[in-house]
Amino acid sequence: MSEQQPEYVWAYPEEKTGRSRMWLMIGLGAVAVIAAVAIVLAFVRPWENGDPEPVSSASASPAPSAPASGSPSPTAATTPTATATPAPTSSSEPTSSPSSAPTAPPPPADPALPVFRGKVQPLLDDAATGLSYAADASGEEGVQIADQLRDDAGRLSDTVAPSAIADRWRSGVQSYGESLDTLRAAFAQGGSTSSPLSAARAALRSLNELVAG
């Protein structure tokens, strides 16, 4: 009668499965840690926070250098303008000194009698026409005619006469102007104008005779 041999059961397969599960858990944990780190790095990006500082410092450094280089140029430009301004002033002073010497105008040349007659004869003819109008005028109309005749008498007085008749011309124009003043006052006051009108015609006749020679 043979003895029954005992059966041996190996526990190795159970240990192997336990170790495989452990390595699987470690691998999954490592994957989870790597994924978490990747997510954190994707959102935080710490390297981007430090980059703008050197960029801003580099961009700000050339900015002050540009106005600093441009500042001396306007100062150099203003210095020649300041030196150029006294030059014309110094040159203008000697030019003004000789020009200021002949302050008095030169005496007018003595005109010839025909030349003088050509200048004053139209005014004398207009005066004769104006006195004929004044004979038929009255009131404000006569005042306007007398004012026009007085303006023409002023032009006669401003005209330079030849030295041979200068004194007589001056006194004759003065007498003619005074008669016109009297005539204007007569028109303005509404009085008689016959006497001042006759005096103005007589003074004008003397001027015509003086010019005719």
Salt bridges, closest charged atoms under 4 A:
GLU48 OE2 - ARG45 NH1 3.37
ASP147 OD1 - ARG150 NH1 3.56
ASP147 OD1 - ARG184 NE 2.51
ASP152 OD1 - ARG155 NH1 2.81
ASP167 OD1 - ARG170 NH1 3.09
ASP181 OD1 - ARG150 NE 2.95
